[in-house]
Amino acid sequence: MSEKLALKRLTASDLTFFEWHFKNRNAGNQKAINLNADVFAGRLYPAVEAVARQSQNKLGVDLWIGGPGAASPHNYQRKIIKGAAYKNWRLDGEVVYNPETDPERFNGLRPGDLALLGFDGDLVPNTMHLVLVAKSAPEDSELFTRLDELLADRRMAELQSNSLRELCEALSLPRPHPAWLLLAEEDLTEAALGQAPAIARLLTRPRPRRVSLEDLQTARRTAEELGRLGESLVDVHLEQRRAAGEIAEYEWTAEINAISPYDFRLRRDRTWEKLEVKTTAAGFDREYHVPLSELREAVYAPETYRIARVYDATSSSAKMRISEDFRPFAHSILGAFSDLPGGVTPDGVSIVPDDQMFGEEIVLLGPSDSED
């Protein structure tokens, strides 16, 4: 399961996908939303042309439409199709009526309004999220302005989940807003590791996330790969520091012992310290998880223990901020655990990073990038 995101500016002909606009606007008979081929097929689903031939270029999708404003998602069954004469793919199947409980919901949309698009599926989409962002909707005002600037003069563009998450967080977009529908992947990855905040976010989304066993297994693999990626990037960084004489030596301990309660040991002069890497694809402010074994190691080991907060991670780069000595904070957490009832032992804690506790940002690059 993989969610791919895009941002699209709605045209008058796109709006004919909605029954009220089809009847009340003189914008043709399209009754569909164009999915620009250069983005949908060229960027998001390169294999769609070949795979869709088996179904006469018709792909059934489970469609969820949220917005405009904070309007909750409604579910529809539609198709993504490409006719012989079509330049682009289209979200089609049947016009969308206003819900009975909100009889004017889509009427206020105007050409130039925006749509956030999310597609689930590896080779072709099987689920689609359409989040309408209207300039005239008070709940969308700031989000529309920022997305409008981002899209500029393009009709449709691929959108990175990191960019959307950072924008939603920067705007303090309320959790009921359907834009959060598109940002479940990081939560699912963390929920697979048992992190309570991520599980809570999944369960309180505008449409609660239904997680299959396959989804959960995939998320666990993704979490493991992400953790490995973060350690690999830190390894490159530490090797560069060693070569420059900034540290005397270091050891990638987790590479030697997979159950080690820290990832690296490094020595500047005569003093060793430990470094535990916490990696996310999201931004710095995303909470990180510290299991009980690492808390105990930080408290009882004599060496300085630091957290390397690796964030905005991609396949070849990331950013990192390293904490001050984590031992006093870990000690306060274990102290709080002592007040729990007898027989109760927590597995760990999720921590929102304290900006004051971490140093300056460092850019991490993979081996090929760092050697240029």
C-alpha positions as a Markdown table, in Angstrom:
| # | Residue | x | y | z |
|---|---|---|---|---|
| 1 | Met | 0.0 | 0.0 | 0.0 |
| 2 | Ser | 1.5 | 3.3 | -1.1 |
| 3 | Glu | -0.2 | 6.8 | -1.0 |
| 4 | Lys | 0.9 | 9.2 | -3.8 |
| 5 | Leu | -0.1 | 12.9 | -3.6 |
| 6 | Ala | -0.9 | 15.6 | -6.2 |
| 7 | Leu | -2.3 | 19.1 | -6.2 |
| 8 | Lys | -4.6 | 20.2 | -9.0 |
| 9 | Arg | -6.3 | 23.5 | -10.0 |
| 10 | Leu | -9.9 | 22.9 | -10.9 |
| 11 | Thr | -11.3 | 24.2 | -14.2 |
| 12 | Ala | -14.9 | 24.9 | -15.2 |
| 13 | Ser | -15.0 | 21.6 | -17.0 |
| 14 | Asp | -13.6 | 19.7 | -14.0 |
| 15 | Leu | -16.5 | 21.1 | -11.9 |
| 16 | Thr | -19.0 | 19.4 | -14.2 |
| 17 | Phe | -18.1 | 16.3 | -12.2 |
| 18 | Phe | -20.5 | 17.7 | -9.6 |
| 19 | Glu | -24.2 | 17.6 | -10.6 |
| 20 | Trp | -25.1 | 21.2 | -9.6 |
| 21 | His | -22.3 | 22.6 | -11.7 |
| 22 | Phe | -23.1 | 20.4 | -14.7 |
| 23 | Lys | -26.7 | 21.6 | -14.6 |
| 24 | Asn | -26.0 | 25.3 | -13.9 |
| 25 | Arg | -22.7 | 26.1 | -15.7 |
| 26 | Asn | -22.3 | 26.2 | -19.4 |
| 27 | Ala | -19.0 | 24.3 | -19.2 |
| 28 | Gly | -19.6 | 21.3 | -21.6 |
| 29 | Asn | -20.5 | 17.7 | -21.0 |
| 30 | Gln | -17.3 | 16.3 | -19.6 |
| 31 | Lys | -18.7 | 15.3 | -16.2 |
| 32 | Ala | -15.3 | 14.3 | -15.1 |
| 33 | Ile | -12.1 | 15.7 | -13.5 |
| 34 | Asn | -9.0 | 15.6 | -15.6 |
| 35 | Leu | -6.0 | 13.9 | -14.2 |
| 36 | Asn | -3.1 | 15.4 | -16.2 |
| 37 | Ala | -1.2 | 12.6 | -17.9 |
| 38 | Asp | 2.3 | 14.1 | -17.2 |
| 39 | Val | 1.7 | 13.9 | -13.5 |
| 40 | Phe | -0.8 | 11.0 | -13.0 |
| 41 | Ala | 0.9 | 8.6 | -15.5 |
| 42 | Gly | 4.3 | 10.3 | -15.9 |
| 43 | Arg | 5.1 | 10.8 | -12.2 |
| 44 | Leu | 2.7 | 8.9 | -9.9 |
| 45 | Tyr | 1.9 | 5.7 | -11.9 |
| 46 | Pro | 4.3 | 5.0 | -14.7 |
| 47 | Ala | 3.0 | 1.5 | -15.2 |
| 48 | Val | -0.7 | 2.5 | -15.4 |
| 49 | Glu | -0.8 | 2.5 | -19.3 |
| 50 | Ala | 0.3 | -1.1 | -19.4 |
| 51 | Val | -1.7 | -2.4 | -16.5 |
| 52 | Ala | -4.9 | -0.7 | -17.4 |
| 53 | Arg | -5.0 | -2.2 | -20.9 |
| 54 | Gln | -6.2 | -5.4 | -19.2 |
| 55 | Ser | -9.4 | -3.6 | -18.1 |
| 56 | Gln | -10.0 | -1.5 | -21.2 |
| 57 | Asn | -8.4 | 1.6 | -19.5 |
| 58 | Lys | -11.0 | 1.6 | -16.7 |
| 59 | Leu | -9.9 | 1.4 | -13.1 |
| 60 | Gly | -12.4 | 1.2 | -10.3 |
| 61 | Val | -11.6 | 3.3 | -7.3 |
| 62 | Asp | -13.0 | 3.7 | -3.8 |
| 63 | Leu | -13.4 | 7.5 | -3.8 |
| 64 | Trp | -13.5 | 9.6 | -0.7 |
| 65 | Ile | -14.4 | 13.3 | -1.2 |
| 66 | Gly | -13.7 | 15.7 | 1.7 |
| 67 | Gly | -14.3 | 19.5 | 1.8 |
| 68 | Pro | -14.6 | 22.2 | 0.8 |
| 69 | Gly | -13.8 | 23.6 | 4.2 |
| 70 | Ala | -14.1 | 21.1 | 7.1 |
| 71 | Ala | -16.9 | 19.1 | 5.4 |
| 72 | Ser | -16.4 | 15.4 | 6.3 |
| 73 | Pro | -15.5 | 12.8 | 3.7 |
| 74 | His | -18.2 | 11.0 | 1.8 |
| 75 | Asn | -17.7 | 7.7 | 0.0 |
| 76 | Tyr | -18.4 | 7.0 | -3.7 |
| 77 | Gln | -17.5 | 4.3 | -6.2 |
| 78 | Arg | -16.1 | 5.8 | -9.4 |
| 79 | Lys | -13.7 | 5.0 | -12.2 |
| 80 | Ile | -10.4 | 6.4 | -13.5 |
| 81 | Ile | -10.6 | 6.1 | -17.3 |
| 82 | Lys | -8.8 | 7.0 | -20.5 |
| 83 | Gly | -10.7 | 7.0 | -23.7 |
| 84 | Ala | -9.0 | 6.5 | -27.1 |
| 85 | Ala | -9.3 | 10.2 | -27.9 |
| 86 | Tyr | -8.3 | 11.5 | -24.4 |
| 87 | Lys | -5.1 | 13.3 | -23.8 |
| 88 | Asn | -5.4 | 12.9 | -20.1 |
| 89 | Trp | -6.9 | 10.3 | -17.7 |
| 90 | Arg | -10.2 | 11.3 | -16.0 |
| 91 | Leu | -11.9 | 10.7 | -12.7 |
| 92 | Asp | -15.3 | 9.6 | -14.1 |
| 93 | Gly | -18.2 | 7.2 | -13.7 |
| 94 | Glu | -21.1 | 9.3 | -12.6 |
| 95 | Val | -21.7 | 12.9 | -11.5 |
| 96 | Val | -21.5 | 13.6 | -7.8 |
| 97 | Tyr | -24.6 | 14.9 | -6.1 |
| 98 | Asn | -24.7 | 17.1 | -3.1 |
| 99 | Pro | -25.3 | 14.9 | 0.1 |
| 100 | Glu | -28.8 | 15.0 | 1.4 |
| 101 | Thr | -27.5 | 16.2 | 4.7 |
| 102 | Asp | -25.6 | 19.1 | 3.0 |
| 103 | Pro | -27.7 | 20.0 | -0.1 |
| 104 | Glu | -25.5 | 23.0 | -1.2 |
| 105 | Arg | -22.1 | 21.5 | -0.3 |
| 106 | Phe | -20.4 | 21.6 | -3.7 |
| 107 | Asn | -22.3 | 24.6 | -5.1 |
| 108 | Gly | -19.8 | 27.2 | -3.9 |
| 109 | Leu | -16.9 | 25.8 | -5.8 |
| 110 | Arg | -15.4 | 28.0 | -8.5 |
| 111 | Pro | -12.9 | 27.6 | -11.3 |
| 112 | Gly | -9.5 | 28.1 | -9.9 |
| 113 | Asp | -10.2 | 26.3 | -6.6 |
| 114 | Leu | -7.9 | 23.5 | -5.7 |
| 115 | Ala | -8.0 | 19.8 | -5.1 |
| 116 | Leu | -5.6 | 17.7 | -3.1 |
| 117 | Leu | -5.5 | 14.3 | -4.5 |
| 118 | Gly | -4.3 | 11.1 | -2.8 |
| 119 | Phe | -4.0 | 7.7 | -4.5 |
| 120 | Asp | -3.5 | 4.4 | -2.7 |
| 121 | Gly | -2.1 | 1.5 | -4.7 |
| 122 | Asp | 1.3 | 0.4 | -6.1 |
| 123 | Leu | 1.0 | -0.1 | -9.8 |
| 124 | Val | -2.5 | 1.4 | -10.2 |
| 125 | Pro | -4.7 | 3.2 | -7.8 |
| 126 | Asn | -7.5 | 1.4 | -6.0 |
| 127 | Thr | -8.5 | 4.1 | -3.5 |
| 128 | Met | -8.6 | 7.9 | -4.2 |
| 129 | His | -8.9 | 10.8 | -1.8 |
| 130 | Leu | -10.2 | 14.1 | -3.2 |
| 131 | Val | -10.0 | 17.0 | -0.8 |
| 132 | Leu | -11.6 | 20.2 | -2.1 |
| 133 | Val | -9.9 | 23.4 | -1.0 |
| 134 | Ala | -12.0 | 26.5 | -1.9 |
| 135 | Lys | -10.8 | 30.0 | -1.8 |
| 136 | Ser | -14.2 | 31.2 | -0.4 |
| 137 | Ala | -14.4 | 28.7 | 2.4 |
| 138 | Pro | -13.2 | 30.3 | 5.7 |
| 139 | Glu | -11.6 | 27.0 | 6.9 |
| 140 | Asp | -9.6 | 26.8 | 3.7 |
| 141 | Ser | -8.5 | 30.4 | 3.4 |
| 142 | Glu | -4.9 | 30.1 | 4.6 |
| 143 | Leu | -4.4 | 26.6 | 3.2 |
| 144 | Phe | -5.7 | 27.8 | -0.2 |
| 145 | Thr | -3.3 | 30.7 | -0.3 |
| 146 | Arg | -0.3 | 28.6 | 0.5 |
| 147 | Leu | -1.2 | 25.8 | -1.9 |
| 148 | Asp | -2.0 | 28.4 | -4.6 |
| 149 | Glu | 1.5 | 29.8 | -4.2 |
| 150 | Leu | 3.0 | 26.3 | -4.4 |
| 151 | Leu | 1.2 | 25.3 | -7.6 |
| 152 | Ala | 1.8 | 28.7 | -9.2 |
| 153 | Asp | 1.0 | 28.5 | -13.0 |
| 154 | Arg | 0.9 | 24.7 | -13.2 |
| 155 | Arg | -2.4 | 22.8 | -13.7 |
| 156 | Met | -1.4 | 19.8 | -11.7 |
| 157 | Ala | 1.8 | 18.8 | -9.8 |
| 158 | Glu | 3.1 | 16.0 | -7.7 |
| 159 | Leu | 3.1 | 16.8 | -4.0 |
| 160 | Gln | 5.4 | 15.3 | -1.3 |
| 161 | Ser | 3.7 | 14.2 | 1.9 |
| 162 | Asn | 6.5 | 16.0 | 3.9 |
| 163 | Ser | 5.6 | 19.3 | 2.3 |
| 164 | Leu | 1.9 | 18.9 | 3.0 |
| 165 | Arg | 2.4 | 17.8 | 6.5 |
| 166 | Glu | 4.8 | 20.7 | 7.3 |
| 167 | Leu | 2.2 | 23.1 | 5.8 |
| 168 | Cys | -0.7 | 21.7 | 7.8 |
| 169 | Glu | 1.4 | 21.8 | 11.0 |
| 170 | Ala | 2.6 | 25.4 | 10.2 |
| 171 | Leu | -0.9 | 26.6 | 9.7 |
| 172 | Ser | -2.1 | 24.6 | 12.8 |
| 173 | Leu | -4.8 | 23.2 | 10.6 |
| 174 | Pro | -7.5 | 21.6 | 12.9 |
| 175 | Arg | -7.4 | 17.8 | 12.9 |
| 176 | Pro | -11.0 | 17.6 | 11.6 |
| 177 | His | -9.9 | 19.2 | 8.4 |
| 178 | Pro | -10.0 | 16.6 | 5.6 |
| 179 | Ala | -6.5 | 17.5 | 4.4 |
| 180 | Trp | -5.3 | 15.3 | 7.2 |
| 181 | Leu | -6.8 | 12.3 | 5.3 |
| 182 | Leu | -3.8 | 12.4 | 3.0 |
| 183 | Leu | -1.2 | 12.1 | 5.7 |
| 184 | Ala | -1.7 | 8.7 | 7.2 |
| 185 | Glu | 1.5 | 7.0 | 6.0 |
| 186 | Glu | 3.8 | 8.3 | 8.7 |
| 187 | Asp | 1.2 | 7.5 | 11.3 |
| 188 | Leu | 0.7 | 4.0 | 10.0 |
| 189 | Thr | 4.5 | 3.4 | 10.0 |
| 190 | Glu | 4.7 | 4.6 | 13.6 |
| 191 | Ala | 1.5 | 2.8 | 14.7 |
| 192 | Ala | 3.1 | -0.5 | 13.4 |
| 193 | Leu | 5.7 | 0.0 | 16.1 |
| 194 | Gly | 3.1 | 0.5 | 18.8 |
| 195 | Gln | 3.5 | 4.3 | 19.2 |
| 196 | Ala | 0.3 | 5.5 | 21.0 |
| 197 | Pro | 0.2 | 9.1 | 19.4 |
| 198 | Ala | 0.2 | 7.7 | 15.9 |
| 199 | Ile | -2.4 | 5.1 | 16.7 |
| 200 | Ala | -4.6 | 7.9 | 18.2 |
| 201 | Arg | -4.2 | 10.0 | 15.1 |
| 202 | Leu | -5.2 | 7.1 | 12.9 |
| 203 | Leu | -8.3 | 6.5 | 14.9 |
| 204 | Thr | -9.4 | 10.1 | 15.1 |
| 205 | Arg | -8.9 | 11.1 | 11.5 |
| 206 | Pro | -11.9 | 12.4 | 9.6 |
| 207 | Arg | -12.3 | 8.9 | 8.2 |
| 208 | Pro | -10.7 | 6.4 | 10.6 |
| 209 | Arg | -8.0 | 4.4 | 8.9 |
| 210 | Arg | -8.9 | 0.7 | 8.2 |
| 211 | Val | -5.6 | -1.2 | 8.5 |
| 212 | Ser | -5.3 | -4.7 | 7.0 |
| 213 | Leu | -2.7 | -7.2 | 8.1 |
| 214 | Glu | -0.9 | -6.6 | 4.9 |
| 215 | Asp | -0.9 | -2.8 | 5.5 |
| 216 | Leu | 0.6 | -3.4 | 9.0 |
| 217 | Gln | 3.3 | -5.8 | 7.8 |
| 218 | Thr | 4.2 | -3.3 | 5.0 |
| 219 | Ala | 4.3 | -0.5 | 7.5 |
| 220 | Arg | 6.6 | -2.5 | 9.8 |
| 221 | Arg | 9.0 | -3.1 | 6.9 |
| 222 | Thr | 8.9 | 0.5 | 6.0 |
| 223 | Ala | 9.7 | 1.5 | 9.6 |
| 224 | Glu | 12.7 | -0.9 | 9.7 |
| 225 | Glu | 13.9 | 0.4 | 6.3 |
| 226 | Leu | 13.5 | 4.0 | 7.5 |
| 227 | Gly | 15.5 | 3.3 | 10.7 |
| 228 | Arg | 18.2 | 1.6 | 8.7 |
| 229 | Leu | 18.3 | 4.5 | 6.3 |
| 230 | Gly | 18.8 | 7.0 | 9.1 |
| 231 | Glu | 21.6 | 5.0 | 10.6 |
| 232 | Ser | 23.3 | 4.7 | 7.2 |
| 233 | Leu | 23.2 | 8.5 | 6.7 |
| 234 | Val | 24.6 | 9.1 | 10.2 |
| 235 | Asp | 27.3 | 6.5 | 9.5 |
| 236 | Val | 28.4 | 8.5 | 6.4 |
| 237 | His | 28.4 | 11.7 | 8.5 |
| 238 | Leu | 30.5 | 10.3 | 11.3 |
| 239 | Glu | 33.0 | 8.8 | 8.8 |
| 240 | Gln | 33.4 | 12.3 | 7.3 |
| 241 | Arg | 34.0 | 13.8 | 10.8 |
| 242 | Arg | 36.5 | 11.1 | 11.6 |
| 243 | Ala | 38.4 | 11.7 | 8.3 |
| 244 | Ala | 38.4 | 15.5 | 9.1 |
| 245 | Gly | 39.9 | 14.8 | 12.6 |
| 246 | Glu | 36.8 | 16.1 | 14.4 |
| 247 | Ile | 36.3 | 12.7 | 16.2 |
| 248 | Ala | 39.0 | 10.2 | 17.0 |
| 249 | Glu | 37.0 | 7.0 | 16.2 |
| 250 | Tyr | 33.5 | 5.6 | 16.2 |
| 251 | Glu | 31.6 | 2.4 | 16.0 |
| 252 | Trp | 28.3 | 1.5 | 14.4 |
| 253 | Thr | 27.2 | -0.6 | 17.3 |
| 254 | Ala | 23.7 | -1.5 | 16.1 |
| 255 | Glu | 25.3 | -3.0 | 12.9 |
| 256 | Ile | 27.2 | -5.4 | 15.2 |
| 257 | Asn | 24.5 | -6.0 | 17.7 |
| 258 | Ala | 20.9 | -5.6 | 16.5 |
| 259 | Ile | 19.5 | -5.4 | 20.0 |
| 260 | Ser | 21.9 | -2.7 | 21.3 |
| 261 | Pro | 20.1 | 0.0 | 23.2 |
| 262 | Tyr | 22.0 | 2.7 | 21.2 |
| 263 | Asp | 23.2 | 2.9 | 17.6 |
| 264 | Phe | 26.7 | 4.4 | 17.7 |
| 265 | Arg | 29.6 | 4.9 | 20.1 |
| 266 | Leu | 32.1 | 7.7 | 19.3 |
| 267 | Arg | 35.2 | 9.1 | 20.9 |
| 268 | Arg | 36.4 | 12.7 | 20.6 |
| 269 | Asp | 39.5 | 12.5 | 22.9 |
| 270 | Arg | 39.5 | 10.0 | 25.7 |
| 271 | Thr | 35.8 | 10.3 | 26.4 |
| 272 | Trp | 33.3 | 8.0 | 24.7 |
| 273 | Glu | 29.6 | 8.9 | 24.2 |
| 274 | Lys | 26.6 | 7.0 | 22.8 |
| 275 | Leu | 24.3 | 8.1 | 20.0 |
| 276 | Glu | 20.8 | 6.8 | 19.4 |
| 277 | Val | 19.3 | 7.6 | 16.0 |
| 278 | Lys | 15.6 | 8.5 | 15.7 |
| 279 | Thr | 14.5 | 8.8 | 12.1 |
| 280 | Thr | 11.2 | 10.0 | 10.5 |
| 281 | Ala | 10.2 | 11.1 | 7.0 |
| 282 | Ala | 8.3 | 13.9 | 8.7 |
| 283 | Gly | 9.7 | 17.1 | 10.1 |
| 284 | Phe | 11.7 | 17.7 | 13.3 |
| 285 | Asp | 8.7 | 18.3 | 15.5 |
| 286 | Arg | 7.4 | 14.8 | 14.9 |
| 287 | Glu | 7.5 | 12.8 | 18.2 |
| 288 | Tyr | 10.0 | 10.0 | 18.5 |
| 289 | His | 9.8 | 6.7 | 20.5 |
| 290 | Val | 12.2 | 5.7 | 23.2 |
| 291 | Pro | 11.7 | 2.1 | 24.5 |
| 292 | Leu | 12.4 | 1.2 | 28.1 |
| 293 | Ser | 15.7 | -0.5 | 27.3 |
| 294 | Glu | 17.1 | 2.8 | 25.9 |
| 295 | Leu | 15.8 | 4.8 | 28.8 |
| 296 | Arg | 17.5 | 2.5 | 31.2 |
| 297 | Glu | 20.7 | 2.5 | 29.2 |
| 298 | Ala | 20.7 | 6.3 | 29.2 |
| 299 | Val | 20.2 | 6.4 | 33.0 |
| 300 | Tyr | 22.6 | 3.7 | 34.2 |
| 301 | Ala | 25.5 | 3.9 | 31.6 |
| 302 | Pro | 28.4 | 6.2 | 32.6 |
| 303 | Glu | 28.9 | 7.7 | 29.1 |
| 304 | Thr | 27.0 | 10.7 | 27.7 |
| 305 | Tyr | 23.9 | 9.5 | 25.8 |
| 306 | Arg | 22.6 | 11.7 | 23.0 |
| 307 | Ile | 19.6 | 11.5 | 20.6 |
| 308 | Ala | 20.3 | 12.1 | 16.9 |
| 309 | Arg | 17.0 | 13.4 | 15.6 |
| 310 | Val | 17.0 | 12.6 | 11.9 |
| 311 | Tyr | 14.1 | 14.0 | 9.9 |
| 312 | Asp | 12.8 | 14.9 | 6.4 |
| 313 | Ala | 14.5 | 11.6 | 5.4 |
| 314 | Thr | 14.4 | 10.6 | 1.7 |
| 315 | Ser | 16.3 | 7.7 | 0.1 |
| 316 | Ser | 19.5 | 9.8 | -0.2 |
| 317 | Ser | 19.4 | 12.6 | 2.2 |
| 318 | Ala | 18.0 | 13.9 | 5.5 |
| 319 | Lys | 18.5 | 16.6 | 8.2 |
| 320 | Met | 19.8 | 16.0 | 11.7 |
| 321 | Arg | 19.9 | 17.7 | 15.1 |
| 322 | Ile | 21.8 | 16.2 | 18.0 |
| 323 | Ser | 20.6 | 16.5 | 21.5 |
| 324 | Glu | 22.4 | 17.6 | 24.6 |
| 325 | Asp | 23.0 | 14.8 | 27.2 |
| 326 | Phe | 19.8 | 12.8 | 27.3 |
| 327 | Arg | 20.6 | 11.2 | 30.7 |
| 328 | Pro | 18.9 | 13.8 | 33.0 |
| 329 | Phe | 15.7 | 13.7 | 31.0 |
| 330 | Ala | 15.7 | 9.9 | 30.9 |
| 331 | His | 16.2 | 9.9 | 34.6 |
| 332 | Ser | 13.1 | 12.1 | 35.2 |
| 333 | Ile | 11.0 | 9.7 | 33.0 |
| 334 | Leu | 12.1 | 6.6 | 34.9 |
| 335 | Gly | 11.4 | 8.6 | 38.1 |
| 336 | Ala | 7.8 | 9.2 | 37.0 |
| 337 | Phe | 7.5 | 5.5 | 36.3 |
| 338 | Ser | 8.2 | 4.7 | 39.9 |
| 339 | Asp | 4.8 | 6.1 | 40.8 |
| 340 | Leu | 2.9 | 3.6 | 38.7 |
| 341 | Pro | 0.9 | 0.8 | 40.4 |
| 342 | Gly | 2.8 | -2.4 | 41.3 |
| 343 | Gly | 3.0 | -4.8 | 38.4 |
| 344 | Val | 2.7 | -2.1 | 35.7 |
| 345 | Thr | 5.7 | -1.6 | 33.5 |
| 346 | Pro | 5.5 | 0.7 | 30.4 |
| 347 | Asp | 7.3 | -0.4 | 27.2 |
| 348 | Gly | 8.6 | 3.1 | 26.5 |
| 349 | Val | 7.5 | 6.7 | 25.8 |
| 350 | Ser | 6.8 | 8.9 | 22.8 |
| 351 | Ile | 8.5 | 12.3 | 23.1 |
| 352 | Val | 7.8 | 15.6 | 21.2 |
| 353 | Pro | 11.3 | 17.1 | 20.5 |
| 354 | Asp | 12.2 | 20.1 | 22.6 |
| 355 | Asp | 13.8 | 22.7 | 20.3 |
| 356 | Gln | 16.0 | 24.0 | 23.2 |
| 357 | Met | 17.4 | 20.5 | 23.8 |
| 358 | Phe | 18.8 | 20.0 | 20.3 |
| 359 | Gly | 21.7 | 21.6 | 18.5 |
| 360 | Glu | 22.0 | 23.2 | 15.0 |
| 361 | Glu | 20.6 | 21.5 | 11.9 |
| 362 | Ile | 23.0 | 19.3 | 9.9 |
| 363 | Val | 22.4 | 18.2 | 6.4 |
| 364 | Leu | 23.0 | 14.4 | 5.8 |
| 365 | Leu | 23.8 | 13.1 | 2.4 |
| 366 | Gly | 24.3 | 9.5 | 1.1 |
| 367 | Pro | 27.8 | 8.3 | 0.0 |
| 368 | Ser | 27.4 | 9.3 | -3.7 |
| 369 | Asp | 26.1 | 12.8 | -2.9 |
| 370 | Ser | 28.6 | 13.5 | -0.1 |
| 371 | Glu | 31.6 | 12.7 | -2.3 |
| 372 | Asp | 30.8 | 15.3 | -5.0 |
